[in-house]
Amino acid sequence: MRLAWVIGLAVALTAAICGGIGLSGDAIAYGAVIAAVVVRPDFGRWPLAFYPVLVVLVGLCMAIGVSIGLALAGAPQVFSFGLVAVLMQWLALLLPAKLKMLAGVVAVAGVLPLLGGSPSWSDWGHQLLAISLGLATGTLVQLAFTPSRLRLASSGPHPGAAEPEEVEPPLPERLRAALRSPFFWRKLVVASLALAVGQGVGALTPKYLYFGVVLLLNDAVGDTLLRVRDRMIGVSLGILMPLLVFNAMGMGTLQTGIVMGGTTALVLALGAGEHLRTALISSGVSFIGYGPLVAWYVPNRWLDYLMGCGLALAVGLLLFPDSALRRYARLSADPQANAAVLARLLPAAQEEARWLGRPLPAEAPPSVGR
């Protein structure tokens, strides 16, 4: 229960601080979500460089969204939204290997200013301040409640970091490789059209079709399936606490902390810890601008995210499909195959086999790649 207590307290404190300095609405929600997800379940520490890099990157992406939104104020939303989506895909392409884990953050942060009313620089400043406060508060609360046996431990690498032995190719070479890759163009085109597709099919919250594409669509079908399962389980668990607490108790700092701490406790009690971050984000965004949840929001948010998952799967299966299961089987039969590459392929290959009803591929023997 330590983790649930820490996340609930961090979120409540962040909401209280943001409200105390005059922030409101989306800004408080962004800060609360960041305060929750920055707490690491193992109570390890993020590298110090992670904090300024995240703030600068999010601020830059949101600034691009604000600039485009103001410059094209009279244009249809699908046009400005699609343009920002394209720019975010190009910006994510420029990220070095150590920051590839933030590619999804880039894709989401850029369009955030376009999701509400008219974007403004004052809202941009308030939201960036709230995000910074969430990072600081979540980190300090985690540090205060870190078990003494872990407090002096050195910070581990953040999830998704590049492996030390990998040598990253120069930027021009990475750009040329991306321009030759059908997967880059596939994601760029579909991301730019996702909001229009959502509006065309009558989704009440069409932004979730965009989120489904940029967060779930991956090069390999198995990776896409893995992310789809995570999102659907995480979103399903994440909407329960807001539905119960906000409708029963209304909105407030205490209720916000109860929601995020309660979601954490629920996910851990069900043994679904791998879906915790997705559930926390789902719980957090449930109260952005909505107040006590109305009857239509929860089921339609779930259904629209389901459509986003369906769009990502359809694109992955119909346009340049790439099977992780086949690649793993082919590489595992090669005695010269790289063991690190096989280890990265294994989760996606197992997920693909699970959906196809085939026997799960076993981990490659240690002798492979030596």
N, C-alpha and C positions, 0 to 999 in steps of 0.2 A: 504493500500500500504506500510505500515511501514515494514511488514514482507518481502515483495519482495525486498524492498530497502536494508534491513539489509543483507539478504542472498546474493544478488548480490554484495554488497560492500565487504562482508566477503570473498566471493570466489575470487573476483578480487584482493583484497589485498593479499590473500594467494598465488595466482598465481604469483603476482608481487614479493613477498618476496622469494618464491622458485626459480623463475627465476634469481633474483638478487644475490643469493648465489650459483648459478651454477647448480641447479637442473634442470631436464628436463624430457620430455616424461611421462612415467607412474607415476613418483614421483609427478609431479605437478598435474596430474589428481587425484591421490589418496588424496592429500592434499586439493584440491578444493572440492571434494565430501564430505570429512569429515567436512570441514568448513561449507558446506551447511546443512548437516543433524544434526550437533550438535546444530544448532540454533533451539530452541523450539518454536513452533507456539504460545504458550501462554506466551512466554518470561519468563517462570519460569527457575530456576537454577537447573543444575544437581548437585547431591551430589559431594563433592570434591573428594571422593575416586574413583569416576567414571573415572576420567582422568588417574591416574597412572595405575589403573587396566586394562583399555582398551588398553593403550599403551603396557604394559607388555604382555598382553594376545595376542594381534595382533603380537607383535614382536616374541613371542615364536612360534606361529603357522606358521608365515612366515619363521622363522629359521628352523623349521622342514621341510617345503617344500623345502627350499634351500639345506639342508643337503641331503635329499632324491634325489633331482634332480642332485646334484653333484656326489653322490655315485653311482647312476644308470644312469650316463650320456649316456652310450651305449645301455641302454634298451629302448624298445618301450615306447612312451609317455603314452599310455593307462595303462601300467603296473605301472610306477612310479606314475601317477596320481591316479590310483585306490588304490595304497598302502597308499598314503597320505590321500585320502578320508576316508579310513578305520581308520587310526590313528586319524583323526579329529573327527570321530564319537565316538571313545573311549574317547578322551579328553573332548568332550562336555558332556559325561556321568559323568565325574568327577566334573563338575561345581556344586557349591552349589546352592540352590534354588534362592538366591538373584542375581545370575549371569546367570540364565537360559535364560534370554532375549538375552544373547550374544552367544547362541548356533549357530545361523546362521552366526554370525561374525566369529566364530571359523572355521566353515565348509568352508567359502569363503576364509578367510585369508590364510589358509594352502595351497591352490592350486594356489594362485596368482603368486608365483614365477615360476610356471610351465606353465603359459599361454603365455608368450612371447618367447624370445629366450632362450639361456642358462642362468640358474639362477646363480647369483654371490653374494658374501657377500657385495660388494660395492653397488650394486643395492638395496640390503636389507637395508643397512644403509641409503641410500638416501630416500627410500620410507618410512622408519620408521620416519626419520626426517621430511619429508613432512607431514606425518599424524599428528605428534606432533604439527607442525606449524599450520595445519588446525584446530586442536582442540583449540589451544590457540587463534588464530585469530578470529575464529567464536564466541568463548565465549566472548572475549573482545569487539567485535563489537556489539554483542547482548546486553551486559551490558551497553555499551555507549548509545544505543538507546532504552533501556528499559524505558517505561513510569514511571514517578516519583512515581506514586501510587503503582507500583509493585516493584520498585528497592529495597526497604527495606524488602520485603516479604521474608519469609524463603523459602528455596528450598524444593520443594515437592518431593515425591518419584518418581524415574524414572519409565517409563512405563514398565510393565512386572515384576516389583519387587514382591517378595513374600508377601502375606498378613501377617501382624504382628502376627495374632493369629495362624498361621500355625506353627506346630512344625516339623522341618525337620528330617527325620530319619537319623541314622548314615550312613557314606559312605559304609561300608560293606553291610548293609541292602539294600541300594539303588542299589548297584552293583548286588546283588543277584536278586532283583526284575527285573532289566533290562535284566539280562541273562535269566530270565524265560519269558520275554515278547516277543511275536512274532513281535511286532511293532518295537522294537529296531533292531532285526536281519533283518527285512524286509527293513528298511531304510539303514542299513549298507551295505547289499548286493547290493541293487539297486544303491546306491550312488557310490559304487566301479565300477559298470558296466556302469554308465550313459554316460561317455565320449565315451566308445566303442560303445554303442548303437547309439549315435549321429553320430559318424563316419560311422557306418554301414548303417544308413538310408540316408547318404549323406548330412547331415547338414553342411553348410559352417562355422558356428560358433558352433561346438558341445558342447562347454563349457556350453551353456545355457540349455542344457538338464540336466547337472549336477546341475546347479543352481536351475533349476525347482524342482528337487528331494529334495535337501537338504533344500531349503527355503520354499517349498510349501507342501510337503508330511507330513501329521500329522497323529496322531493315529486315530482320528475320521474323517469320510468322510466330515462332515459339516465344520470342521476346514480347511480341504484341499480345499474345494470349496470356502470358504471365502478368503483364501489366493490367490487362482487362480484368482478370480474376481479382487482382489486388484492389482495383478501383471499385468493383461492384461489391465486394465484401466490405471494404473500408467505408464506402458511402452508405451502405445499408446499416452498418453499425453506428456510423457517425450521426445519422439523422435522428436516432432514437432519443438521446438525452435532450437535445434542444426541443424536440416535440413534447416531451414530458415536462421538463422544467419550465420552459418559457411560457407554455400555455397554462401551466398550473400556478406559477409564481410571478409571471411578468418578467420584465427586463431589469437588470441592475448589476452592479459589480459582483455582489455575492452570487447571484444566479449564474453569471458568466463563469465564475470559478467553479461552481458546482457542476455545470455542464461539462467543462473540459476535464475536470478531475473525474467526474462520473464516467465519461467516455473512456478515459484511460483505464479505470478500474474494470469496466465492462469488457473491454477488449482483452485485457490481461486475464480476467477470470475465464473467458472463453478459450484461452490458449491461442489467440490470434494476434500475438505480439508483432508479427511481421507486417500486419496491416494497420499498426497503431498510427503511424504518421498520416496515412490517408484518412483514417477515421477522425483524427484531430482536426485536420484541415476541413473536412466535411462538416464537423460540428461548429467550427469557427465561422465558416462562411454562411452558415445557416442564419446568423443573426446580423449580417451586414445589411443594414438599411431596411430590415423587415419588421423589427419590433417583435412582439409575441407572434409566433408563427401562425399564419392563417391556414385554413384547411387545404387550399389548393397548392401551397408551396412545396410541401414535402413530397407528395406523390409525383407532382410534375417535375420537380428537380430530379428525382430518381429516374423517372421515365426518360427525361431528356438526356441524362447522363448515359442511360442505357442505349439511346439512339447514337450518342457519341461513340460509345464502345462498338456498336454495330457498324458505324461508318468507318472507324479505324480498322476493324476486322475485314470489312468488305474490300477496302482499298488494299490491305496487306495480302489478301488472298487472290484478288483479281488483277492487280497491277504489279508486275514484276515480283511474283511471290518467291521467297527464299526460305527453304526449309532448314532450320537448325538441326533437326533430327537427322536428315540426310547428310549434312556436313559433318556432324559428330560421328556418325557411323563410318563415313569415309575416312576421316582423320584418325579415328581410333584404330583402324586397321593398318595404318601406316606406322611402322616402328620408329620413323624419324619425326613424327608429329610433335609439335611443341606442347608440353604438358600444361603450360599456363593457358594456351589457347583452348585446349580441351576443357580445362576447368571452367573457363568463362562460358563455353558453349553448353555445358552440361545442364544447368537449370532450364534453359530454353528448350533444349532437346527433351528433357523429362516432361516439361509442361506440354509440349506438342504431342508426345506419346500418350500422355494422360487424356488429352482431349480426343485423340484418335482411338483410344481404347487398346493401345498396344502395350507390350511389356516395357517398363521403364528401362532406359539404357543405364547400365552400370557404370560406375566411375572407372575411368581408364586406369590400367595398371601403372604403378610408379615407374616402371621401366620405360614407358613411352616418353619420347623426347629426350632421353639421356644420350 
